[in-house]
Amino acid sequence: MNITLLHPEIKNYSQTHRKGQGHLGLGYLAAYLMQQGHSVRVLDAKNQRLTDEMLRQHLVEFKPEIFGVTSMTHEIHAAAAVCEVVKREQPQIWTVVGGAHSSALPERTLEEFAPIDVAVVGEGELTLAEMAQAKASGGKLTELGDVLGIAFRKDGHIVRTGVRPWLENLDEIPFPAWHLFPKLSWGMMTARGCPYGCLFCQRMLGRRMRLRSVDNVLAEIDAIEEKLRQHDIWFRDETFGLNKHWLDEFLEKLHARNQRQGRVLPWGCNSRVNVAELERYRKMKETGCFRVSFGVESGDEAILKRICKDITPQMALKAIRSAQQAGLKAAAFFILGHPGETWQTALKTVRLAARSRADSIAVGVMVPYPGTEIWNMAREGKFGYELLTEDWRAYDKYFGGALKVEGLTLRQLAFLQSVTYIWYYIYNLRFRRFRWFMRKFRREMWTMAKRLLGPIPEPVASAQPRLRDAK
């Protein structure tokens, strides 16, 4: 069977730094479907030009029977627009949407977007393969009740099937099919799931961490170097190396690999403040690690406790210092607009971002992503929150406007976001770096300037506003 997978693009989108990376989830999906004997094509609209006419030509030439799209919340309108073109041109094609948004709101996704036939919840490898088998056997869209982890329409109603268990042996999944993508930067994951409970995270891969074997990870590194000619790796795990025994084995075997290869493999990862250790980072540095990223989120201790981050500002400073002392670059991520945020707590974040002396920072504004505790708080008006819209296009963590915090307007949050960046560079006397930052992210900077100086548009209400269905 022919199957197309799409990474959608939001037109006129200002976040250029999100481009240039292959979509890991689609890479795994493509590889697994090919292993099952299907023919797969990937359309990476975020990194390659894709017009409606090019899409129509693809449908005529490749003749896919299933068209799958991945989508985060702020991308769901773009995903549905592509599905609309597909259904208009080839109504017999099954349009399937997976990813964070459909996992959080599967029924709602089908209610709002008629061109989408099926919404997938959670991991999609087995789910999409079973759907392909059903269609290949002559099954109909209304006969998918045995496929776990989906929602679909039947007799004018939306049917939600049972929960699909998480994949346990991740070594059984083939390596991502990166050869189907344009030449990009390829990432890896060594595990799925995160045991922490941050209130703003959708955790679509579950709370329980499932690890790949070290040998399987090293084999993928070999494949990326040999077949794709990429000689550096970024591990996209939510918290890399959380299991110390796994990390020790990985570092030992990676060191031995480096010695056999006669060179050190550069790599980076996401770490976590409350697992930071100087000795750990020194060992990572010895094996080629050059950068770690930390989610610090806030400079206010009470806020950090409220969002279940399990860290303190002092721990964040120490973690960044430890990484840098070990010779690593350290990045720090912050959010403004936490539950109960005030000018005073936000200014603590502004100051902490500068005092951290991290090598780089990123500052976002809180988004009430469906399925999170922040979403529930916003719907119920807790901690001064007011949900402004359910137009998913406003659910962007850098330039969105879905959430109002009591005492802080959208313009004030945008102002604090800009001030955090500016004060970070001034406080640390990084003027040349600031000029580089302004050049590289000039589109983002222009968007920020317009939000500060021009009228901030009122959020558009959802075509079908609801405050329910988030489970």
SETOR-893980 format. One record per residue (C-alpha): x negated, y negated, z; residue in three letters. Coordinates in Angstrom, 3 decimals. Layout:
X_Y_Z_ALA .
...
# end
This chain:
0.000_0.000_0.000_MET .
-1.134_-3.552_-0.733_ASN .
-1.194_-5.850_2.286_ILE .
-2.117_-9.528_2.437_THR .
-3.297_-11.221_5.627_LEU .
-3.319_-15.010_5.964_LEU .
-5.054_-17.498_8.243_HIS .
-2.859_-20.609_7.754_PRO .
-3.951_-24.203_7.431_GLU .
-2.220_-27.245_8.866_ILE .
-2.308_-29.916_6.187_LYS .
-3.873_-33.266_7.131_ASN .
-5.291_-31.670_10.252_TYR .
-8.095_-33.634_11.864_SER .
-9.969_-30.939_13.784_GLN .
-12.758_-30.114_11.367_THR .
-14.775_-28.262_14.017_HIS .
-12.258_-25.427_14.018_ARG .
-13.231_-24.550_10.477_LYS .
-16.180_-22.495_9.358_GLY .
-15.405_-19.420_11.466_GLN .
-13.843_-16.173_10.354_GLY .
-10.656_-15.165_12.167_HIS .
-11.669_-12.226_14.345_LEU .
-8.145_-10.850_14.775_GLY .
-7.503_-10.728_11.033_LEU .
-10.909_-9.139_10.517_GLY .
-9.969_-6.287_12.842_TYR .
-6.508_-5.920_11.312_LEU .
-7.926_-5.735_7.797_ALA .
-10.542_-3.159_8.771_ALA .
-8.043_-0.928_10.569_TYR .
-5.512_-1.056_7.725_LEU .
-8.223_-0.213_5.207_MET .
-9.260_2.713_7.393_GLN .
-5.670_3.946_7.126_GLN .
-5.929_3.902_3.338_GLY .
-4.305_0.567_2.514_HIS .
-5.601_-2.073_0.122_SER .
-6.035_-5.413_1.924_VAL .
-6.712_-8.977_0.844_ARG .
-7.395_-11.912_3.189_VAL .
-6.363_-15.483_2.363_LEU .
-8.311_-17.802_4.649_ASP .
-6.472_-21.064_3.980_ALA .
-8.285_-22.795_6.841_LYS .
-11.606_-22.331_5.072_ASN .
-10.576_-22.026_1.418_GLN .
-8.253_-24.130_-0.675_ARG .
-4.854_-22.455_-1.051_LEU .
-2.057_-24.210_-2.923_THR .
1.462_-22.905_-3.422_ASP .
0.574_-22.155_-7.017_GLU .
-2.500_-20.176_-5.966_MET .
-0.323_-18.253_-3.518_LEU .
2.208_-17.463_-6.237_ARG .
-0.587_-16.246_-8.495_GLN .
-1.883_-14.009_-5.714_HIS .
1.578_-12.497_-5.230_LEU .
1.871_-11.736_-8.948_VAL .
-1.619_-10.277_-9.313_GLU .
-2.055_-8.366_-6.036_PHE .
1.611_-7.452_-5.489_LYS .
1.490_-7.097_-1.688_PRO .
4.317_-5.237_-0.003_GLU .
3.578_-6.697_3.431_ILE .
2.439_-10.270_4.022_PHE .
0.986_-10.821_7.498_GLY .
0.191_-14.220_9.039_VAL .
-1.567_-15.014_12.305_THR .
-0.417_-18.092_14.175_SER .
-1.112_-20.064_17.307_MET .
1.744_-22.171_18.639_THR .
0.841_-25.390_16.817_HIS .
0.410_-23.401_13.575_GLU .
3.772_-21.621_13.525_ILE .
5.447_-24.172_11.219_HIS .
2.602_-23.799_8.731_ALA .
2.860_-20.008_8.963_ALA .
6.605_-20.115_8.353_ALA .
6.152_-22.446_5.371_ALA .
3.887_-19.890_3.699_VAL .
6.371_-17.121_4.454_CYS .
9.085_-19.241_2.836_GLU .
7.089_-19.403_-0.398_VAL .
6.518_-15.646_-0.262_VAL .
10.209_-14.842_0.282_LYS .
11.279_-17.266_-2.421_ARG .
8.930_-15.682_-4.964_GLU .
9.109_-12.046_-3.868_GLN .
12.066_-11.416_-1.504_PRO .
11.253_-7.722_-1.167_GLN .
7.949_-8.443_0.598_ILE .
8.043_-8.027_4.390_TRP .
6.771_-11.189_6.077_THR .
5.168_-10.488_9.447_VAL .
3.809_-13.044_11.922_VAL .
1.538_-12.171_14.844_GLY .
-0.712_-14.030_17.232_GLY .
-0.251_-16.066_20.379_ALA .
3.054_-17.757_19.531_HIS .
5.012_-14.717_18.402_SER .
3.598_-12.740_21.321_SER .
5.043_-15.301_23.741_ALA .
8.343_-15.965_21.944_LEU .
9.144_-13.129_19.518_PRO .
12.935_-13.557_19.494_GLU .
12.720_-17.318_19.385_ARG .
10.292_-17.152_16.460_THR .
12.853_-15.242_14.391_LEU .
15.687_-17.510_15.502_GLU .
13.865_-20.636_14.378_GLU .
12.202_-19.421_11.200_PHE .
14.374_-17.475_8.776_ALA .
11.523_-16.677_6.310_PRO .
9.811_-14.537_8.973_ILE .
11.055_-10.941_8.947_ASP .
9.109_-9.490_11.881_VAL .
7.382_-10.989_14.940_ALA .
4.540_-8.947_16.464_VAL .
3.770_-8.970_20.188_VAL .
0.210_-8.322_21.398_GLY .
-2.417_-6.309_19.544_GLU .
-1.453_-5.730_15.946_GLY .
-3.634_-2.922_14.602_GLU .
-1.375_0.043_15.365_LEU .
1.797_-2.009_15.012_THR .
1.090_-3.210_11.492_LEU .
-0.176_0.209_10.438_ALA .
3.062_1.834_11.630_GLU .
5.109_-0.774_9.791_MET .
3.151_-0.094_6.617_ALA .
3.777_3.615_7.022_GLN .
7.486_2.984_7.513_ALA .
7.704_0.858_4.368_LYS .
5.640_3.335_2.348_ALA .
8.094_6.067_3.386_SER .
11.021_4.066_2.042_GLY .
12.093_2.561_5.347_GLY .
14.062_-0.659_5.555_LYS .
13.513_-3.756_7.646_LEU .
16.506_-2.815_9.767_THR .
15.027_0.602_10.566_GLU .
11.951_-0.401_12.573_LEU .
13.296_0.512_15.993_GLY .
10.592_3.136_16.538_ASP .
7.762_0.659_16.002_VAL .
6.709_-0.636_19.412_LEU .
5.734_-4.239_20.026_GLY .
7.913_-6.102_17.514_ILE .
11.135_-8.069_17.090_ALA .
13.219_-7.856_13.911_PHE .
16.747_-8.540_12.670_ARG .
19.517_-5.967_12.393_LYS .
23.220_-6.554_11.715_ASP .
22.957_-10.241_12.480_GLY .
21.166_-9.671_15.792_HIS .
17.531_-9.734_16.846_ILE .
16.188_-6.424_18.126_VAL .
13.206_-6.268_20.473_ARG .
11.451_-2.907_20.589_THR .
9.552_-1.474_23.544_GLY .
6.206_-2.699_24.795_VAL .
3.206_-1.315_22.956_ARG .
0.479_-0.050_25.305_PRO .
-2.902_-1.734_25.032_TRP .
-5.573_-0.007_22.988_LEU .
-7.823_1.830_25.424_GLU .
-10.774_3.021_23.358_ASN .
-11.922_-0.071_21.484_LEU .
-14.807_1.884_19.956_ASP .
-12.265_3.600_17.708_GLU .
-11.446_0.344_15.929_ILE .
-13.660_-0.250_12.880_PRO .
-15.794_-3.366_12.725_PHE .
-14.064_-6.446_11.278_PRO .
-13.823_-6.479_7.480_ALA .
-15.811_-9.670_7.056_TRP .
-16.521_-8.916_3.409_HIS .
-12.927_-9.957_2.653_LEU .
-13.555_-13.480_3.965_PHE .
-15.484_-16.403_2.485_PRO .
-19.049_-16.838_3.713_LYS .
-18.568_-18.086_7.273_LEU .
-19.944_-17.716_10.770_SER .
-19.066_-14.305_12.141_TRP .
-18.280_-13.775_15.808_GLY .
-17.884_-10.684_17.967_MET .
-15.961_-9.536_21.010_MET .
-17.295_-6.969_23.441_THR .
-14.037_-6.658_25.386_ALA .
-10.343_-7.513_25.343_ARG .
-8.368_-8.911_28.243_GLY .
-9.160_-11.290_31.093_CYS .
-8.567_-10.516_34.789_PRO .
-8.252_-14.164_35.823_TYR .
-4.988_-16.039_36.221_GLY .
-5.487_-19.608_34.952_CYS .
-2.016_-21.125_34.686_LEU .
-2.558_-22.670_31.255_PHE .
-3.750_-19.515_29.463_CYS .
-1.476_-17.289_27.358_GLN .
-3.644_-14.188_27.952_ARG .
-2.224_-12.439_24.909_MET .
-4.728_-9.578_25.295_LEU .
-3.643_-8.751_28.826_GLY .
-5.011_-9.120_32.341_ARG .
-6.995_-5.885_32.369_ARG .
-10.414_-5.959_30.737_MET .
-11.105_-3.174_28.242_ARG .
-14.759_-2.823_27.295_LEU .
-16.411_-1.559_24.163_ARG .
-19.469_0.618_24.708_SER .
-22.851_-1.108_24.524_VAL .
-23.948_1.181_21.693_ASP .
-20.854_0.258_19.672_ASN .
-21.574_-3.464_20.119_VAL .
-25.212_-3.034_19.090_LEU .
-24.131_-1.064_16.031_ALA .
-21.947_-3.990_14.981_GLU .
-24.849_-6.384_15.450_ILE .
-26.888_-4.157_13.120_ASP .
-24.063_-4.218_10.578_ALA .
-23.726_-8.016_10.689_ILE .
-27.448_-8.483_10.164_GLU .
-27.826_-5.866_7.437_GLU .
-24.635_-6.390_5.438_LYS .
-23.851_-10.061_6.031_LEU .
-27.369_-11.395_6.494_ARG .
-26.354_-13.348_9.583_GLN .
-29.076_-13.463_12.198_HIS .
-27.318_-15.012_15.170_ASP .
-24.212_-14.012_17.130_ILE .
-21.574_-15.842_19.154_TRP .
-19.646_-13.572_21.490_PHE .
-16.041_-14.779_21.643_ARG .
-15.081_-12.916_24.804_ASP .
-13.135_-15.076_27.240_GLU .
-15.829_-14.275_29.820_THR .
-18.796_-12.406_28.402_PHE .
-20.572_-9.846_30.578_GLY .
-18.109_-9.941_33.455_LEU .
-18.919_-6.319_34.227_ASN .
-22.466_-6.464_35.645_LYS .
-23.261_-2.817_34.945_HIS .
-22.227_-3.245_31.311_TRP .
-24.241_-6.451_31.029_LEU .
-27.379_-4.864_32.507_ASP .
-27.161_-2.011_30.018_GLU .
-26.543_-4.410_27.145_PHE .
-29.494_-6.627_28.006_LEU .
-31.789_-3.645_28.423_GLU .
-30.834_-2.128_25.072_LYS .
-30.815_-5.485_23.276_LEU .
-34.331_-6.145_24.592_HIS .
-35.452_-2.763_23.242_ALA .
-33.810_-3.586_19.899_ARG .
-35.602_-6.917_19.735_ASN .
-38.908_-5.170_20.307_GLN .
-38.198_-2.654_17.529_ARG .
-37.165_-5.435_15.167_GLN .
-40.200_-7.553_16.055_GLY .
-38.043_-10.643_16.675_ARG .
-35.472_-11.941_19.124_VAL .
-31.816_-12.139_18.086_LEU .
-30.287_-15.550_18.983_PRO .
-26.864_-15.310_20.615_TRP .
-24.451_-17.297_22.751_GLY .
-21.333_-16.684_24.800_CYS .
-18.624_-17.988_27.091_ASN .
-19.478_-17.607_30.757_SER .
-17.586_-18.476_33.921_ARG .
-18.519_-20.739_36.817_VAL .
-17.795_-18.247_39.579_ASN .
-19.989_-15.514_38.061_VAL .
-22.945_-17.788_37.274_ALA .
-26.307_-16.544_38.530_GLU .
-29.754_-17.942_37.753_LEU .
-31.342_-14.509_37.496_GLU .
-28.575_-13.296_35.185_ARG .
-29.132_-16.247_32.855_TYR .
-32.881_-15.745_32.878_ARG .
-32.424_-12.159_31.698_LYS .
-29.990_-13.339_29.048_MET .
-32.497_-15.962_27.895_LYS .
-35.226_-13.330_27.567_GLU .
-33.071_-11.320_25.174_THR .
-32.211_-14.284_22.930_GLY .
-29.279_-16.083_24.550_CYS .
-29.498_-19.791_23.763_PHE .
-26.165_-21.192_24.949_ARG .
-23.329_-20.559_27.404_VAL .
-19.983_-22.364_27.710_SER .
-18.015_-22.955_30.901_PHE .
-14.362_-23.800_31.407_GLY .
-14.601_-26.365_34.209_VAL .
-11.185_-27.999_33.524_GLU .
-10.988_-30.539_36.376_SER .
-13.104_-32.566_38.784_GLY .
-10.522_-32.367_41.545_ASP .
-10.769_-29.435_43.952_GLU .
-7.056_-29.398_44.785_ALA .
-6.176_-29.312_41.080_ILE .
-8.577_-26.425_40.462_LEU .
-6.942_-24.485_43.264_LYS .
-3.459_-25.268_41.954_ARG .
-4.218_-23.947_38.470_ILE .
-5.761_-20.760_39.948_CYS .
-9.187_-21.425_38.475_LYS .
-10.944_-19.990_41.553_ASP .
-13.802_-22.481_41.353_ILE .
-14.800_-25.834_42.856_THR .
-16.508_-28.876_41.267_PRO .
-19.657_-28.067_43.244_GLN .
-19.684_-24.540_41.829_MET .
-19.358_-25.961_38.328_ALA .
-22.338_-28.260_38.798_LEU .
-24.417_-25.401_40.179_LYS .
-23.461_-23.073_37.326_ALA .
-24.463_-25.600_34.663_ILE .
-27.742_-26.307_36.479_ARG .
-28.474_-22.577_36.726_SER .
-27.953_-22.050_33.011_ALA .
-30.144_-25.017_32.125_GLN .
-32.817_-23.995_34.626_GLN .
-32.939_-20.643_32.854_ALA .
-33.600_-22.444_29.569_GLY .
-30.067_-22.209_28.142_LEU .
-27.903_-24.922_26.660_LYS .
-24.724_-25.368_28.677_ALA .
-21.370_-26.599_27.346_ALA .
-18.446_-27.607_29.567_ALA .
-14.741_-27.799_28.753_PHE .
-12.277_-30.067_30.535_PHE .
-8.506_-30.637_30.509_ILE .
-6.538_-33.736_31.479_LEU .
-2.894_-33.578_32.523_GLY .
-2.918_-30.773_35.076_HIS .
0.108_-30.211_37.349_PRO .
0.143_-33.087_39.824_GLY .
-2.499_-35.041_37.870_GLU .
-2.898_-38.710_38.834_THR .
-5.226_-41.506_37.808_TRP .
-7.392_-40.625_40.792_GLN .
-7.696_-36.921_39.985_THR .
-8.223_-37.631_36.280_ALA .
-11.032_-40.079_37.073_LEU .
-12.702_-37.349_39.120_LYS .
-12.759_-35.284_35.929_THR .
-14.218_-38.219_33.990_VAL .
-16.995_-38.545_36.567_ARG .
-17.657_-34.803_36.840_LEU .
-18.007_-34.437_33.072_ALA .
-20.760_-37.062_33.139_ALA .
-22.414_-35.838_36.339_ARG .
-22.501_-32.274_35.064_SER .
-25.187_-33.273_32.545_ARG .
-23.957_-30.433_30.358_ALA .
-25.529_-30.353_26.914_ASP .
-22.110_-30.901_25.344_SER .
-18.512_-31.303_26.474_ILE .
-15.025_-30.904_25.021_ALA .
-12.021_-32.665_26.524_VAL .
-8.445_-31.637_25.830_GLY .
-5.005_-32.637_27.065_VAL .
-2.794_-30.066_28.768_MET .
-0.441_-28.180_26.468_VAL .
2.507_-26.190_27.878_PRO .
1.888_-23.110_25.746_TYR .
4.890_-20.748_25.742_PRO .
4.535_-17.860_28.131_GLY .
2.193_-19.664_30.532_THR .
2.928_-20.863_34.048_GLU .
2.362_-24.424_32.816_ILE .
5.199_-23.839_30.339_TRP .
7.470_-22.688_33.140_ASN .
6.509_-25.675_35.302_MET .
7.236_-28.083_32.454_ALA .
10.645_-26.541_31.724_ARG .
11.573_-26.753_35.401_GLU .
10.149_-30.258_35.906_GLY .
7.727_-29.210_38.626_LYS .
4.660_-31.220_39.708_PHE .
5.883_-34.302_37.854_GLY .
5.967_-32.573_34.463_TYR .
8.447_-33.443_31.742_GLU .
8.670_-31.328_28.592_LEU .
8.990_-33.861_25.785_LEU .
9.582_-31.609_22.828_THR .
9.791_-28.079_21.547_GLU .
8.533_-29.082_18.149_ASP .
5.584_-26.696_18.080_TRP .
3.557_-29.049_15.855_ARG .
2.989_-31.203_18.945_ALA .
1.425_-28.314_20.897_TYR .
-2.188_-29.117_20.102_ASP .
-4.675_-29.334_22.954_LYS .
-6.650_-32.259_21.543_TYR .
-4.078_-34.449_19.809_PHE .
-0.732_-33.096_20.952_GLY .
2.084_-34.815_22.765_GLY .
4.440_-32.175_24.124_ALA .
4.004_-32.877_27.818_LEU .
4.415_-35.935_29.997_LYS .
2.851_-36.206_33.437_VAL .
4.590_-38.405_35.990_GLU .
2.604_-41.647_36.326_GLY .
0.496_-41.037_33.201_LEU .
1.789_-41.944_29.744_THR .
0.641_-40.218_26.564_LEU .
-1.417_-43.309_25.726_ARG .
-3.059_-43.263_29.139_GLN .
-3.979_-39.599_28.748_LEU .
-5.449_-40.388_25.317_ALA .
-7.366_-43.268_26.886_PHE .
-8.756_-41.043_29.637_LEU .
-9.728_-38.451_27.049_GLN .
-11.718_-41.048_25.092_SER .
-13.261_-42.526_28.240_VAL .
-14.479_-39.079_29.329_THR .
-16.499_-38.720_26.136_TYR .
-17.826_-42.283_26.177_ILE .
-18.832_-42.259_29.840_TRP .
-20.491_-38.842_29.438_TYR .
-22.846_-40.218_26.780_TYR .
-23.470_-43.565_28.508_ILE .
-24.069_-42.046_31.953_TYR .
-26.615_-39.617_30.523_ASN .
-28.220_-42.223_28.193_LEU .
-27.597_-40.014_25.160_ARG .
-27.061_-42.760_22.626_PHE .
-28.591_-40.984_19.648_ARG .
-26.522_-37.903_20.465_ARG .
-23.441_-40.110_20.700_PHE .
-24.079_-41.447_17.195_ARG .
-24.445_-37.864_15.923_TRP .
-21.205_-36.924_17.684_PHE .
-19.360_-39.878_16.111_MET .
-20.582_-38.932_12.640_ARG .
-19.813_-35.227_12.906_LYS .
-16.361_-35.704_14.411_PHE .
-15.469_-38.940_12.682_ARG .
-12.040_-37.664_11.658_ARG .
-11.263_-36.756_15.241_GLU .
-12.585_-40.092_16.465_MET .
-10.379_-41.927_13.976_TRP .
-7.379_-39.952_15.218_THR .
-8.220_-40.907_18.809_MET .
-8.569_-44.558_17.839_ALA .
-5.164_-44.562_16.174_LYS .
-3.599_-42.989_19.250_ARG .
-5.102_-45.717_21.427_LEU .
-4.547_-48.768_19.238_LEU .
-1.457_-47.890_17.243_GLY .
1.978_-46.686_18.278_PRO .
1.984_-43.140_19.573_ILE .
4.806_-41.421_17.670_PRO .
7.635_-40.035_19.725_GLU .
7.633_-36.226_19.728_PRO .
10.168_-34.734_17.333_VAL .
12.777_-32.593_19.017_ALA .
12.982_-28.997_17.899_SER .
15.598_-28.233_15.273_ALA .
17.023_-25.774_17.757_GLN .
16.016_-27.061_21.216_PRO .
16.061_-24.455_23.953_ARG .
14.513_-24.013_27.338_LEU .
14.591_-20.265_27.510_ARG .
13.252_-17.027_26.021_ASP .
9.785_-17.408_27.543_ALA .
9.020_-14.108_29.163_LYS .
# end
